[in-house]
Amino acid sequence: MFDIARQADLLFHLDRTARLTAIAQAVVHGSPLPAFINFNPTSIYNPNACLQSTRHAVDTAGIPPDRIVFEVVESDDVGDADHLLNILNFYRDAGFRVALDDVGSGYSSLNLLAQLKPDFMKLDMQLVRGVDTDRYKAGIAARLLDFASCEGIKTVAEGIETRGEWEWVRDHGADYAQGYFFARPSATPMMSLALR
């Protein structure tokens, strides 16, 4: 859908609709946990103009801004890092938090991690898959979790499918975990499980 919107020059509209829908659903489900919202930085040409509707929706819903986390997907082509930082600074100045998704999935994630200094870091499911039995993956994941802990970055381990993976990430300091081990995606979300 996003590829078609990009080709039709409608990416801004689709991305805005997705953000506003995510905020509305956060209100409907009333979770006290942070709501993570993906956004596409290439769809936002001017943060002050483009993101006013997002800030207005959060204010109208009465959601504290620090419960909204805007997620940069590492696998997307960021392109202009300065533009992305301007967007994230706009969000942070409004009290929102920022996450870097898919850490460990691509060659640029460590550069983005250093530039963005996110509040949350989400470990990619391919790095987490089998982390309890693969010494090499375990070494990388453990160092990322240690780094995040030292820097005050909250962590989310993605793609947990087995008890062994869950126990490994829990024992190595991940703050949150998500995956089929806990629940399948559904229209009504299950409450997340904090690991600490």
Secondary structure, 3 states (H helix, E strand, C coil): CHHHHHHCCCHHHHHHHHHHHHHHHHHHHCCCCCEEEECCHHHCCCHHHHCHHHHHHHHHHCCCHHHEEEEEECCCCCCCHHHHHHHHHHHHHCCCEEEEEEECCCCCHHHHHHHHCCCEEEECHHHHCCCCCCHHHHHHHHHHHHHHHHHCCEEEECCCCCHHHHHHHHHCCCCEECCCCCCCCCCCCCCCEECC
